[in-house]
Amino acid sequence: MQLADPKAPPATEEPADLVLHAEDAGLTGSQLRLPIHVNARGIALGIIATVAFLFAVQSAQKFLVPLLLGIFIAYTLNPLVRFLERWHIPRAIGATLVTAAILAGMALTLQRVQGEFLNIVDELPAITHKVTKLITSAGDGQPSTIQQMQAAASEIEQATANAGDPRRTLGRKPGPPLGAGSIRVMDWVLAGSMGLATVLSQATMVVFLVFFLLLAGDTFKRKLVKLTGPSLSRKKVTLHILDDINSSIQNYMFMLLVTNALLALLMWVALRAIGLENAGAWAIVAGLMHIMPYFGPLLITIATGLVAFLQFESLRMVVLVAGASLGIATLVGTVVTTWMTGKIAKMNPAAVFVSLLFWGWLWGVWGLLLGVPVVVILKVVAERVEGMEVLAELLGE
């Protein structure tokens, strides 16, 4: 892998009158063939290496996700530490102040909306009772659709359990479904507690990683430039790559902060005007969910619509709340976020969406959050490294 000289002229230039259709060029039949030589051994080795790489990346999710998240947050907060350094504040003190200020701001915000979140938790039994009543009730005294589906599933489960021994089914009267009435609430509580403990431990690691990266400053940048070799041109290209990555990540994370805060503010105003209970808590959830492009607004629309139905029990209010959520998410996500992402990353929207699907499949919700910054880094590197022109062309506009 060789680094390309940023001052070198491009190898080829696209003609202005590029022909996009074979009919316009007058090519037919045997003329529409490209002399492509396939290296079967190289392709096979490439496929094996790709599969092994994907398996390794997926297996290392618990390590890579906090690492990438900490790096991106540190890139975002580094300008604040540099600003404090200009005022003759040492980097160690500046990094401590910035980290403490971010944690204090998050704690203050959570304290302000703590009551609304507690109200949602307190209302869970009533909401569960209402949902159960709506699901199991039938107007004509007949079993509801959900009950019929549960009965059919129980019959299938019972038949599957008795399929290996026909004697167990002879003369046996239909009984209650297997495992009926054995809802293991403690298992749910234990799973939730373990999940919460995992999230808290990863959040703690991210905080410490951000602090130490802010404390290190440009140390790793100088080391990477030094590792490229003694050539001055290679050092310049590496420095250009790191600077482009730095600016792209900072601009993208700043864009996320601005758009998510704007969406949360608009959601709070709209939901409070409509009269939805705990509007502040749902606005914060909407701002956090909007971090996931495309999928986050859809989830918050469904959630607010369900909450509106349980509170008002009116189809008109459900349409109003869900429409307001979808309208605000569309306005902020399509107009503001898409425009700013295009200006920052200069990427093909279709390639961005496909990359989101890929990273979502690989890492789930965290992949949707970290997919775009990772692809931005890949595009920046591909534009500067020889042999990666194909990837840069596919991701570019």
C-alpha positions in Angstrom: 0.0 0.0 0.0 1.5 3.3 -1.1 0.5 6.8 -0.1 -0.4 9.2 -2.9 1.3 12.6 -3.2 -1.5 15.2 -2.7 0.3 17.6 -5.2 0.5 14.9 -8.0 -1.9 15.4 -10.9 -4.6 12.8 -11.3 -3.8 9.8 -13.5 -6.9 10.2 -15.8 -9.5 12.8 -16.3 -13.0 12.2 -17.3 -14.0 13.6 -20.7 -16.8 16.1 -20.7 -18.8 14.2 -23.3 -18.7 10.8 -21.5 -21.0 8.3 -23.2 -23.2 6.6 -20.7 -25.2 4.3 -23.1 -23.8 1.7 -25.4 -26.4 2.5 -28.1 -25.2 6.0 -28.3 -21.7 4.8 -29.0 -22.9 2.4 -31.7 -21.6 -0.7 -30.0 -23.4 -4.0 -30.5 -22.8 -7.7 -30.2 -19.3 -8.9 -29.8 -18.0 -5.3 -29.4 -19.6 -5.2 -25.9 -17.0 -7.3 -24.2 -14.2 -6.3 -21.9 -10.9 -8.3 -21.7 -11.0 -9.1 -18.0 -8.5 -11.6 -16.7 -9.8 -13.3 -13.4 -7.3 -14.3 -10.8 -9.2 -17.1 -9.1 -6.6 -17.7 -6.4 -6.4 -14.1 -5.5 -10.2 -13.7 -5.4 -10.5 -16.8 -3.2 -7.9 -15.6 -0.8 -9.6 -12.2 -0.7 -12.9 -13.7 0.1 -11.4 -15.8 2.9 -9.6 -12.8 4.4 -12.8 -10.7 4.2 -14.8 -13.3 6.0 -12.1 -13.8 8.7 -11.9 -10.0 9.1 -15.7 -9.6 9.5 -15.8 -12.4 12.0 -13.0 -10.8 14.0 -14.6 -7.4 14.0 -18.0 -8.8 15.1 -16.3 -10.8 17.9 -14.4 -7.8 19.1 -17.5 -5.6 19.3 -17.3 -5.1 23.1 -13.7 -3.8 22.7 -14.0 -1.8 19.4 -17.3 0.0 20.2 -16.1 1.8 23.4 -12.7 2.4 21.7 -14.2 4.1 18.6 -16.8 6.0 20.7 -14.1 7.3 23.0 -11.9 8.3 20.0 -14.7 10.2 18.3 -15.8 12.0 21.5 -12.1 12.9 22.1 -11.8 14.3 18.6 -15.0 16.4 19.2 -13.8 17.8 22.6 -10.2 18.4 21.6 -10.8 21.9 20.2 -12.1 23.0 23.7 -8.9 21.8 25.3 -6.8 23.6 22.7 -8.9 26.8 23.4 -8.0 26.5 27.0 -4.3 26.0 26.1 -4.4 29.4 24.3 -5.3 30.9 27.6 -2.2 29.4 29.2 -4.1 26.6 30.9 -2.1 23.3 31.0 -3.5 20.5 29.0 -3.9 18.3 32.0 -6.0 20.9 33.8 -7.9 21.7 30.6 -8.7 18.0 29.9 -9.9 17.6 33.5 -12.1 20.7 33.3 -13.7 19.7 29.9 -14.4 16.1 31.1 -15.9 17.3 34.4 -18.0 20.0 32.6 -19.5 17.4 30.2 -20.3 15.0 33.0 -21.8 17.8 35.1 -23.9 18.9 32.2 -25.2 15.4 31.6 -26.0 14.9 35.3 -27.8 18.3 35.5 -29.9 17.4 32.5 -30.8 14.0 33.9 -31.7 15.6 37.3 -34.0 18.1 35.6 -36.0 15.3 33.8 -35.6 12.7 36.5 -39.1 13.2 37.7 -40.6 12.6 34.3 -38.6 9.3 33.8 -39.8 8.2 37.3 -43.4 9.0 36.3 -43.0 6.7 33.2 -41.6 3.9 35.4 -44.4 4.4 38.0 -47.1 4.2 35.2 -45.7 1.0 33.8 -48.2 -1.3 35.8 -51.2 0.8 34.6 -49.9 0.9 31.1 -49.4 -2.9 31.1 -52.9 -3.4 32.5 -54.4 -1.2 29.8 -52.5 -2.9 27.0 -53.5 -6.3 28.3 -57.1 -5.2 28.4 -57.0 -3.9 24.9 -55.3 -7.0 23.5 -57.5 -9.6 25.2 -60.9 -7.9 25.0 -63.3 -8.8 22.2 -66.6 -7.1 21.6 -68.7 -10.1 20.7 -67.6 -12.3 23.6 -65.4 -14.5 21.3 -61.7 -15.0 21.8 -59.6 -12.2 20.4 -57.1 -12.6 17.6 -54.2 -12.6 20.0 -55.8 -15.3 22.1 -56.4 -17.4 19.0 -52.8 -17.0 17.9 -51.6 -18.0 21.4 -53.9 -21.1 21.4 -52.6 -22.2 18.0 -49.0 -21.7 19.1 -49.6 -23.8 22.2 -51.1 -26.6 20.1 -48.1 -26.5 17.8 -45.7 -26.5 20.7 -47.5 -29.5 22.3 -47.6 -31.4 19.1 -43.9 -30.8 18.5 -43.1 -32.0 22.0 -45.1 -35.2 21.5 -44.0 -35.9 18.0 -41.3 -38.4 19.0 -43.7 -40.6 21.1 -47.1 -41.3 19.6 -48.3 -43.0 22.8 -48.2 -39.7 24.7 -50.9 -38.3 22.4 -53.3 -41.2 22.6 -56.2 -40.6 25.0 -54.7 -37.4 26.2 -57.1 -34.5 26.7 -56.1 -31.0 25.7 -54.5 -29.4 28.7 -53.0 -26.0 29.4 -50.1 -24.9 27.2 -46.7 -25.9 28.2 -45.1 -23.4 30.6 -48.4 -21.6 31.1 -48.4 -19.2 34.0 -44.7 -19.6 34.5 -43.6 -16.1 33.5 -40.2 -15.8 35.1 -40.1 -12.1 36.1 -36.9 -12.6 38.0 -35.1 -13.7 34.8 -36.2 -10.5 33.2 -35.0 -8.4 36.2 -31.7 -10.3 36.2 -31.2 -9.8 32.5 -32.0 -6.1 32.8 -29.7 -5.7 35.7 -26.8 -7.4 33.8 -27.5 -5.2 30.8 -27.5 -2.0 32.9 -24.2 -3.1 34.6 -22.7 -3.7 31.2 -23.8 -0.3 29.9 -22.4 1.5 33.0 -19.1 -0.3 32.8 -18.7 0.6 29.1 -19.7 4.2 29.8 -17.0 4.4 32.5 -14.4 3.0 30.1 -15.4 5.5 27.5 -15.1 8.4 30.0 -11.6 7.4 31.1 -10.6 6.8 27.4 -11.8 10.3 26.5 -9.9 11.8 29.4 -6.6 10.1 28.5 -6.9 10.9 24.8 -7.5 14.5 25.6 -4.5 14.4 27.9 -2.3 12.8 25.2 -3.1 15.6 22.7 -1.1 15.2 19.5 1.1 12.4 20.8 -0.4 9.6 18.7 -0.5 11.9 15.7 3.2 12.5 15.9 3.9 8.8 16.4 1.8 7.8 13.3 3.7 10.3 11.2 7.0 9.0 12.5 6.0 5.4 11.7 5.4 6.2 8.0 9.2 6.2 7.4 11.9 8.7 6.7 10.4 9.9 3.4 9.3 13.5 3.7 6.5 13.1 1.1 5.1 10.1 2.9 5.1 12.1 6.1 3.2 15.0 4.4 0.6 12.6 3.0 0.1 11.0 6.4 -0.3 14.4 8.0 -2.8 15.4 5.4 -4.8 12.2 6.0 -4.8 12.7 9.8 -5.8 16.4 9.4 -8.7 15.4 7.1 -9.9 12.7 9.5 -9.6 15.2 12.4 -11.7 17.9 10.7 -14.2 15.4 9.2 -14.9 13.7 12.6 -15.1 17.0 14.5 -17.5 18.5 12.0 -19.7 15.4 11.9 -19.9 15.1 15.6 -20.6 18.8 16.0 -23.4 18.4 13.4 -24.8 15.5 15.4 -24.8 17.6 18.6 -26.5 20.5 16.9 -29.2 18.5 15.0 -30.0 16.3 18.0 -30.3 19.2 20.4 -32.5 21.0 17.8 -34.7 18.0 17.4 -35.1 17.4 21.1 -36.1 21.1 21.6 -38.7 21.0 18.8 -40.1 17.7 20.1 -40.4 19.1 23.6 -42.2 22.2 22.3 -44.6 20.1 20.1 -45.4 17.4 22.6 -45.9 19.9 25.5 -48.2 21.9 23.3 -50.2 18.8 22.4 -50.5 17.8 26.0 -48.5 14.6 26.1 -47.4 13.7 29.6 -43.6 13.6 30.4 -42.8 15.6 27.2 -39.3 16.4 28.4 -38.3 12.8 28.9 -39.7 11.8 25.5 -37.9 14.7 23.9 -34.5 13.6 25.3 -35.2 10.0 24.1 -36.0 11.4 20.7 -32.7 13.3 20.6 -30.8 10.2 21.6 -32.6 8.0 19.1 -32.0 10.5 16.3 -28.3 9.6 16.5 -29.3 6.5 14.5 -30.0 7.8 11.0 -33.2 6.7 9.3 -34.1 4.1 12.0 -34.1 6.3 15.1 -36.9 8.7 13.9 -39.0 5.7 12.9 -38.7 4.1 16.4 -39.5 7.4 18.2 -42.5 7.9 16.0 -43.9 4.5 16.9 -43.1 5.0 20.6 -44.7 8.4 20.9 -47.8 7.2 18.9 -48.2 4.3 21.3 -47.9 6.5 24.3 -50.4 8.9 22.9 -52.8 6.0 22.3 -52.5 4.8 25.9 -52.9 8.3 27.3 -55.7 9.7 25.1 -57.3 6.5 23.7 -58.1 8.5 20.6 -57.0 7.8 17.0 -57.0 11.5 16.2 -54.5 12.2 19.0 -52.3 9.3 17.9 -52.2 10.6 14.4 -51.4 14.1 15.7 -48.6 13.0 18.0 -47.1 10.5 15.6 -47.4 13.0 12.7 -45.7 15.7 14.8 -42.8 13.4 15.7 -42.4 12.2 12.1 -42.6 15.8 10.7 -40.0 17.1 13.1 -37.7 14.2 12.5 -38.1 14.6 8.7 -37.5 18.3 8.9 -34.4 18.0 11.0 -33.1 14.7 9.6 -33.8 15.3 5.9 -33.2 19.0 5.5 -30.6 19.9 8.1 -28.7 16.6 8.7 -28.6 15.5 5.1 -27.5 18.9 3.9 -24.8 19.2 6.6 -23.6 15.6 6.1 -23.3 16.2 2.4 -21.2 19.4 3.0 -19.0 17.6 5.6 -18.4 14.2 4.2 -19.2 14.7 0.4 -20.5 11.2 0.2 -23.0 9.4 -1.9 -26.3 9.1 0.0 -26.9 5.5 -1.4 -23.4 4.5 -0.2 -24.1 6.0 3.2 -27.4 4.1 3.5 -25.8 0.8 2.4 -23.0 1.3 4.9 -25.5 1.9 7.7 -27.2 -1.4 6.8 -23.9 -3.2 6.9 -22.7 -1.7 10.2 -26.2 -2.2 11.7 -26.1 -5.9 10.7 -22.5 -6.2 12.1 -22.9 -4.3 15.5 -26.6 -3.6 15.8 -27.5 -0.2 17.3 -23.9 0.7 17.9 -23.2 0.1 14.3 -25.9 2.5 13.2 -24.3 5.1 15.5 -20.7 4.6 14.5 -21.2 3.5 10.9 -21.1 7.0 9.3 -17.9 8.2 11.1 -16.1 4.9 10.2 -17.1 5.2 6.5 -16.0 8.9 6.5 -12.6 7.8 7.8 -12.4 5.0 5.1 -13.3 7.6 2.4 -10.6 10.0 3.6 -7.9 7.3 3.6 -9.0 5.8 0.3 -8.7 9.3 -1.4 -5.0 9.5 -0.3 -3.8 5.9 -0.7 -2.9 4.3 -4.0 -4.8 1.1 -4.7 -8.0 2.3 -3.0 -9.3 4.5 -5.7 -12.2 2.1 -6.3 -13.5 2.5 -2.8 -13.1 6.3 -2.9 -15.0 6.5 -6.1 -17.9 4.3 -4.8 -18.2 6.4 -1.6 -17.8 9.8 -3.2 -20.5 11.9 -4.7 
